[in-house]
Amino acid sequence: MEYEKLLIGVGATRAGLKPVLPRVLRGVSGVEHRFNMLFTDGARQYAFDIYESIRDFEVVKSYLKKFDTGASVFLVCPTENVSWEARSLAVGYDMKILSPESIPVFFALEPMSPQRSLD
């Protein structure tokens, strides 16, 4: 998990994003949502949830955070142990699942600015 955090931190910094600490956003419901990594470009928040494996439960959990906070939420799975159902739900919820190999490519291909969001 530390390797993935390093990749995300480097990619986000190169993309011009600033880390948000603590990594907590308060949703419109009033609930505080915690993320493994959280960044901002000044206008939007980009959150990363890291899971050892991803099933439908993890996707729904992250989607609820996305829905409540309005942040762009991305799921990261170091082991690439992702169920078919989870992949399908992520597509339906307009969320991306990243692996260690796809993190650098993700940041290289996805410009992050207030004018163009990742959602």
NORPE-V206140 format. One record per helix or strand of 3 or more residues. SS is the DSSP state (alpha for helix, beta for strand). FROM is the first residue (numbers start at 1). TO is the last residue. If there is no record, write none. Layout:
BEGIN
SS,FROM,TO
SS,FROM,TO
END
This chain:
BEGIN
alpha,2,14
beta,24,26
beta,32,34
beta,37,40
beta,45,54
alpha,56,69
beta,72,82
alpha,84,92
alpha,100,109
END
